[in-house]
Amino acid sequence: MMRKSLAGFLALGLVLGLVFGLAACGGKTGESGGSSSASESAGASESGGSEAEKAKAEEPQKTVRIDWARDNSGNAFLELALAKGWLKEEGIEITEKPFDASNDATTALLAGDIDIFSNYGTSGPLQTIASGENLQIIGGYMATGCVPIITRTDNPEEWKGVESLVGKTVASDASNYAIAGPLLEKGYDPKTDVKWVHYPNYSDMTAAVIKGEADYAVVGSSRNFEVSQQPKLKVAAYLSDLMPWYSCCRMVVTDKYLKENRDAMKKVIKVLLRAQAYYEASDANKEECKKILGKRMNVTEDYLNSYMNNEHFRISVDPLKHEVERGWDILGKTGFLSEGWENINVDDHIQTELYKEALDEAEKDYGSENPEFYKKMQDFYTEHNA
């Protein structure tokens, strides 16, 4: 049952929350040699604009160069947009930089070594915001990752829900709010009613379960293939069984970068929505997207199928404001946000207005490609953000 929160865990929780993010800067601008797009030139001619407007339309388009952190599960929408040339059409050039751990990606973001990340959880960014850093959530990628809770195949206990973790040794962290929230709702203290053990990476966590050092482990979406190939391991449940639409991975930039590159970020969101619409249009499109992603990441189709074909793998560009707010409250109540967190309005760090502008523009420009998708996304936005 509920016990007194241990303040000593706060600093440890901030660091570990970044490492185990749910799985999970100035603008660089240069002139490109290309001319403005055909649609822009046509629009200027049809409108019969002034000579100044026509001259402006004929100016070379500036290329915004963006450094994007990439983890080992990839971003299907980003890779599809790159392969189709849609970002290039908008004057966006992406360079992907690999980072395995969310704390490394966050450090790089704050230092300006990268401009954006989209695959490193929600807890870590929220804890960073609570510590005083001005980060902005501008969208998302995994709404719910295919994040498995694994155990040994010879575990005789039947999985009954989050209460199955009570009294057990679990390789994860109490700041995982998709677990902590359901535990709180059932009257347990997430910090003390579960024995949490910490390991530096997912490989060590799975090894701990195999060796019997941990009863359960919560590992990343990208580990599903490894688990499926290990006869001593099985999936007991997924995080989205415990908390539907919990907000797995958010798309995050610094406030400074957003202020300097707002239009570019809107274009990025708009193109990613176009990619999501294409991805969801047919099974053939999804297979095409997986092939693109597999080639970019140099992984097998079986590796991608192990999580991308799973019903728990739900990807969406939507920022999921309500779910982020819920995560913020759970982290605060369990003592995993810095002192004074309650004085911060987390909504000031969720760019729903920017996202809605991009959604409306994407629907206007690309709606004919998949009309039903954009209607669904408008309704989804209202449900999860309004």
C-alpha positions as CSV (number, residue, x, y, z in Angstrom):
1,M,0.0,0.0,0.0
2,M,1.1,3.6,-0.2
3,R,4.2,4.5,1.7
4,K,6.0,7.7,2.3
5,S,8.0,8.9,-0.8
6,L,11.7,8.7,-0.4
7,A,13.2,12.1,-1.3
8,G,16.6,10.5,-1.7
9,F,15.5,8.9,-4.9
10,L,14.9,12.2,-6.7
11,A,18.3,12.8,-8.1
12,L,18.8,9.2,-9.1
13,G,15.4,9.1,-10.7
14,L,16.2,12.1,-12.9
15,V,19.4,10.4,-14.3
16,L,17.8,6.9,-14.7
17,G,14.7,8.3,-16.1
18,L,16.7,9.8,-19.0
19,V,18.5,6.4,-19.5
20,F,15.3,4.4,-19.5
21,G,13.1,6.8,-21.4
22,L,10.1,4.9,-22.6
23,A,11.3,2.9,-25.6
24,A,12.9,4.4,-25.9
25,C,21.0,24.5,-31.3
26,G,21.0,27.1,-33.6
27,G,19.5,26.7,-37.1
28,K,22.0,25.8,-39.9
29,T,21.0,27.6,-43.0
30,G,22.7,27.8,-46.4
31,E,21.8,28.7,-50.0
32,S,20.9,25.9,-52.3
33,G,21.6,26.1,-56.0
34,G,18.0,25.1,-56.9
35,S,15.2,27.4,-58.0
36,S,11.8,27.7,-56.3
37,S,9.4,24.8,-56.7
38,A,7.0,24.5,-59.7
39,S,4.0,25.0,-57.5
40,E,5.4,28.2,-56.0
41,S,6.2,29.6,-59.5
42,A,2.8,28.6,-60.9
43,G,1.0,30.2,-57.9
44,A,2.8,33.5,-58.5
45,S,1.9,33.5,-62.2
46,E,-1.7,32.7,-61.7
47,S,-2.2,35.3,-59.1
48,G,-0.8,38.0,-61.4
49,G,1.4,39.2,-58.5
50,S,3.6,42.3,-58.6
51,E,7.1,42.3,-60.1
52,A,8.5,42.2,-56.6
53,E,6.4,39.2,-55.7
54,K,7.5,37.4,-58.9
55,A,11.1,38.2,-58.2
56,K,10.8,36.9,-54.7
57,A,9.2,33.7,-56.0
58,E,12.2,33.2,-58.3
59,E,14.8,33.6,-55.6
60,P,16.8,30.4,-54.8
61,Q,15.2,28.4,-52.0
62,K,17.2,28.4,-48.7
63,T,18.0,24.9,-47.5
64,V,17.6,24.4,-43.7
65,R,19.9,21.7,-42.5
66,I,18.7,19.7,-39.5
67,D,20.7,17.2,-37.4
68,W,18.3,14.5,-36.2
69,A,19.2,11.9,-33.6
70,R,18.4,8.3,-34.6
71,D,18.0,5.4,-32.3
72,N,18.1,1.7,-33.1
73,S,14.4,1.4,-33.9
74,G,14.3,4.2,-36.4
75,N,11.6,6.6,-37.5
76,A,9.6,5.1,-40.3
77,F,7.9,8.4,-41.3
78,L,11.2,10.3,-41.5
79,E,12.9,7.6,-43.6
80,L,9.9,7.4,-46.0
81,A,9.9,11.2,-46.4
82,L,13.6,11.2,-47.1
83,A,13.3,8.4,-49.6
84,K,10.4,10.2,-51.4
85,G,12.2,13.5,-51.5
86,W,9.4,15.3,-49.7
87,L,11.6,17.0,-47.2
88,K,13.9,18.2,-50.0
89,E,10.9,19.7,-51.8
90,E,10.3,21.8,-48.7
91,G,14.0,22.9,-48.5
92,I,14.8,20.6,-45.6
93,E,18.0,18.6,-45.5
94,I,18.3,16.0,-42.7
95,T,21.5,14.5,-41.3
96,E,20.9,11.6,-38.9
97,K,23.2,11.0,-36.0
98,P,23.1,7.7,-34.0
99,F,22.5,7.8,-30.3
100,D,21.6,4.6,-28.3
101,A,20.8,6.2,-24.9
102,S,18.2,8.9,-24.3
103,N,20.5,10.8,-21.9
104,D,23.2,11.0,-24.6
105,A,20.6,12.4,-27.1
106,T,19.3,14.9,-24.5
107,T,22.9,16.1,-23.7
108,A,23.6,16.5,-27.4
109,L,20.3,18.4,-27.9
110,L,21.1,20.8,-25.1
111,A,24.6,21.3,-26.4
112,G,23.4,22.1,-29.9
113,D,25.1,19.0,-31.4
114,I,21.7,17.8,-32.7
115,D,18.6,19.9,-33.4
116,I,15.8,17.4,-32.8
117,F,15.0,13.9,-31.6
118,S,11.9,11.7,-31.8
119,N,12.7,8.3,-30.4
120,Y,13.8,8.8,-26.8
121,G,10.8,8.6,-24.6
122,T,8.6,11.1,-22.7
123,S,9.9,10.7,-19.2
124,G,13.3,12.0,-20.0
125,P,12.2,15.2,-21.8
126,L,9.7,15.9,-19.0
127,Q,12.3,15.5,-16.3
128,T,14.7,17.8,-18.2
129,I,11.9,20.4,-18.4
130,A,11.3,20.1,-14.7
131,S,15.0,20.6,-14.0
132,G,14.8,24.0,-15.7
133,E,15.7,23.4,-19.3
134,N,13.4,24.9,-21.9
135,L,12.5,22.0,-24.2
136,Q,9.5,22.0,-26.6
137,I,7.5,19.0,-27.6
138,I,6.4,19.6,-31.2
139,G,4.9,16.3,-32.1
140,G,5.5,12.6,-31.7
141,Y,6.5,9.3,-33.2
142,M,5.6,6.2,-31.2
143,A,2.2,6.9,-29.5
144,T,2.6,3.5,-27.9
145,G,5.8,1.6,-28.6
146,C,5.8,-2.1,-28.8
147,V,7.6,-2.1,-25.4
148,P,7.6,-5.7,-23.9
149,I,7.6,-6.7,-20.3
150,I,9.6,-9.9,-20.5
151,T,10.1,-12.9,-18.1
152,R,11.5,-16.4,-18.3
153,T,9.5,-19.0,-20.2
154,D,9.5,-21.2,-17.1
155,N,8.0,-18.5,-14.9
156,P,5.0,-20.4,-13.5
157,E,3.0,-17.3,-12.4
158,E,0.2,-16.2,-14.7
159,W,0.3,-12.5,-15.7
160,K,-2.6,-10.7,-14.0
161,G,-1.8,-7.1,-14.7
162,V,0.5,-4.5,-13.2
163,E,0.0,-6.1,-9.8
164,S,2.0,-9.1,-11.0
165,L,5.1,-6.8,-10.6
166,V,4.4,-6.2,-6.9
167,G,7.0,-7.8,-4.7
168,K,9.1,-8.8,-7.7
169,T,12.5,-7.8,-8.9
170,V,12.1,-5.8,-12.1
171,A,14.9,-4.5,-14.4
172,S,13.6,-1.1,-15.2
173,D,13.0,2.1,-13.3
174,A,10.2,3.4,-11.0
175,S,10.1,6.6,-13.1
176,N,8.5,4.6,-15.9
177,Y,5.1,6.3,-15.5
178,A,3.3,3.8,-17.7
179,I,3.9,1.3,-14.8
180,A,4.0,3.8,-11.9
181,G,0.6,5.3,-12.9
182,P,-1.3,2.0,-12.9
183,L,0.4,1.0,-9.6
184,L,-0.7,4.2,-8.0
185,E,-4.2,3.7,-9.1
186,K,-4.3,0.3,-7.4
187,G,-2.9,1.7,-4.2
188,Y,0.7,0.7,-4.4
189,D,3.8,2.8,-4.0
190,P,5.8,2.4,-7.2
191,K,9.1,3.1,-5.5
192,T,8.9,0.5,-2.7
193,D,6.3,-2.1,-3.6
194,V,8.5,-3.2,-6.5
195,K,12.2,-4.0,-6.3
196,W,13.8,-2.1,-9.2
197,V,17.2,-3.1,-10.4
198,H,19.2,-1.1,-12.9
199,Y,21.5,-2.1,-15.8
200,P,23.3,0.0,-18.3
201,N,21.6,-1.4,-21.4
202,Y,18.8,-3.6,-22.7
203,S,21.2,-6.5,-23.4
204,D,22.2,-6.7,-19.7
205,M,18.5,-6.4,-18.7
206,T,17.5,-9.4,-20.8
207,A,20.5,-11.3,-19.5
208,A,19.5,-10.6,-16.0
209,V,16.1,-12.2,-16.6
210,I,17.7,-15.3,-18.2
211,K,20.1,-15.7,-15.3
212,G,17.3,-15.2,-12.7
213,E,18.6,-12.0,-11.3
214,A,15.4,-10.3,-12.3
215,D,11.8,-11.7,-12.5
216,Y,10.9,-9.2,-15.2
217,A,12.5,-6.6,-17.4
218,V,11.0,-3.7,-19.5
219,V,13.0,-3.4,-22.7
220,G,12.7,-1.3,-25.9
221,S,10.7,-2.0,-29.0
222,S,13.8,-2.9,-30.9
223,R,14.4,-5.8,-28.6
224,N,11.4,-7.8,-29.7
225,F,13.3,-9.8,-32.3
226,E,16.0,-10.7,-29.8
227,V,13.4,-11.8,-27.3
228,S,11.6,-13.9,-30.0
229,Q,14.8,-15.7,-30.7
230,Q,15.6,-16.5,-27.1
231,P,13.9,-19.8,-26.0
232,K,14.3,-18.9,-22.3
233,L,12.3,-15.6,-22.7
234,K,8.7,-14.7,-23.3
235,V,6.6,-11.5,-23.4
236,A,4.3,-11.3,-20.4
237,A,2.7,-8.1,-21.5
238,Y,3.3,-4.7,-23.2
239,L,3.3,-1.3,-21.6
240,S,0.2,-0.3,-23.6
241,D,-1.6,-3.2,-21.9
242,L,-1.1,-1.2,-18.7
243,M,-1.7,2.3,-20.0
244,P,-3.3,2.7,-23.5
245,W,-2.0,5.7,-25.5
246,Y,0.7,6.5,-22.9
247,S,2.9,8.6,-25.2
248,C,6.0,6.6,-25.8
249,C,8.3,8.9,-27.8
250,R,8.0,12.6,-28.4
251,M,9.5,14.9,-31.0
252,V,11.6,17.4,-29.1
253,V,13.6,20.6,-29.8
254,T,15.0,23.4,-27.6
255,D,12.9,26.5,-27.2
256,K,15.7,28.6,-28.7
257,Y,15.9,26.4,-31.8
258,L,12.1,26.5,-32.3
259,K,12.0,30.3,-32.1
260,E,14.7,30.5,-34.8
261,N,13.3,27.7,-37.0
262,R,9.5,27.7,-36.4
263,D,8.6,27.6,-40.1
264,A,11.1,24.8,-40.8
265,M,9.7,22.8,-37.9
266,K,6.1,23.3,-39.2
267,K,7.3,22.0,-42.6
268,V,8.9,19.0,-41.0
269,I,5.6,18.1,-39.2
270,K,3.6,18.7,-42.3
271,V,5.8,16.3,-44.3
272,L,5.8,13.7,-41.6
273,L,2.0,13.8,-41.6
274,R,2.1,13.2,-45.4
275,A,4.4,10.2,-44.7
276,Q,2.0,8.9,-42.0
277,A,-0.9,9.2,-44.5
278,Y,1.0,7.3,-47.1
279,Y,2.1,4.6,-44.6
280,E,-1.5,4.0,-43.4
281,A,-3.1,4.0,-46.9
282,S,-2.4,0.3,-47.6
283,D,-0.5,-2.8,-46.5
284,A,1.6,-2.5,-49.6
285,N,2.7,1.0,-48.5
286,K,3.6,-0.3,-45.1
287,E,5.7,-3.0,-46.6
288,E,7.4,-0.4,-48.9
289,C,8.1,1.7,-45.8
290,K,9.6,-1.2,-43.9
291,K,11.9,-2.0,-46.8
292,I,13.1,1.6,-46.9
293,L,13.6,1.6,-43.1
294,G,15.4,-1.7,-43.2
295,K,17.8,-0.5,-45.9
296,R,18.6,2.7,-44.0
297,M,19.2,0.9,-40.7
298,N,20.8,-2.1,-42.2
299,V,18.5,-4.6,-40.5
300,T,16.5,-7.5,-41.6
301,E,12.8,-7.6,-42.4
302,D,12.2,-10.1,-39.6
303,Y,13.8,-7.6,-37.2
304,L,11.3,-4.9,-38.2
305,N,8.4,-7.3,-38.4
306,S,9.0,-8.3,-34.8
307,Y,7.6,-4.9,-33.6
308,M,6.2,-3.1,-36.6
309,N,3.6,-5.9,-37.3
310,N,2.6,-5.9,-33.6
311,E,-0.7,-4.3,-32.7
312,H,1.0,-2.5,-29.8
313,F,3.2,-0.6,-32.2
314,R,1.1,2.6,-32.8
315,I,2.9,5.5,-34.5
316,S,1.5,9.0,-34.9
317,V,2.9,12.5,-35.4
318,D,0.3,13.9,-33.0
319,P,1.8,15.5,-29.8
320,L,-0.6,13.8,-27.4
321,K,-0.9,16.7,-25.0
322,H,-3.3,15.0,-22.6
323,E,-1.1,11.9,-22.4
324,V,2.0,14.0,-21.8
325,E,0.1,16.0,-19.1
326,R,-0.8,12.7,-17.4
327,G,2.8,11.5,-17.5
328,W,3.9,14.8,-16.0
329,D,1.5,14.5,-13.1
330,I,2.5,10.9,-12.4
331,L,6.2,11.7,-12.4
332,G,5.6,14.6,-10.1
333,K,3.5,12.7,-7.6
334,T,6.0,9.9,-7.4
335,G,8.9,12.3,-6.8
336,F,10.7,11.9,-10.1
337,L,10.5,15.6,-11.1
338,S,12.7,18.3,-9.6
339,E,11.5,20.4,-6.7
340,G,9.1,23.1,-7.9
341,W,7.8,21.1,-10.8
342,E,4.2,22.0,-9.8
343,N,5.1,25.7,-10.6
344,I,5.8,24.8,-14.2
345,N,2.9,24.8,-16.7
346,V,3.9,21.8,-18.8
347,D,1.4,23.0,-21.5
348,D,3.8,25.8,-22.2
349,H,6.2,23.1,-23.5
350,I,3.8,21.3,-25.8
351,Q,3.4,23.0,-29.2
352,T,-0.2,22.0,-30.1
353,E,-0.8,25.2,-32.0
354,L,2.2,24.6,-34.2
355,Y,1.2,21.0,-34.8
356,K,-2.4,22.0,-35.7
357,E,-1.2,24.6,-38.2
358,A,0.9,21.9,-39.8
359,L,-2.0,19.4,-39.8
360,D,-4.3,22.0,-41.5
361,E,-1.7,22.8,-44.1
362,A,-1.0,19.2,-44.8
363,E,-4.7,18.5,-45.2
364,K,-5.0,21.4,-47.6
365,D,-2.0,20.5,-49.7
366,Y,-2.0,16.7,-49.5
367,G,-5.6,15.8,-48.4
368,S,-6.5,14.3,-51.8
369,E,-3.9,11.6,-51.3
370,N,-5.7,10.1,-48.4
371,P,-8.8,12.2,-47.3
372,E,-9.9,9.7,-44.7
373,F,-6.6,9.9,-42.9
374,Y,-6.8,13.7,-42.5
375,K,-10.3,13.5,-41.1
376,K,-9.2,10.8,-38.7
377,M,-6.2,12.9,-37.6
378,Q,-8.3,16.0,-37.0
379,D,-10.6,14.0,-34.8
380,F,-7.6,12.4,-33.1
381,Y,-6.2,15.8,-32.4
382,T,-9.4,17.0,-30.8
383,E,-9.6,13.9,-28.6
384,H,-6.0,13.9,-27.4
385,N,-5.2,17.7,-27.3
386,A,-8.2,20.0,-27.2
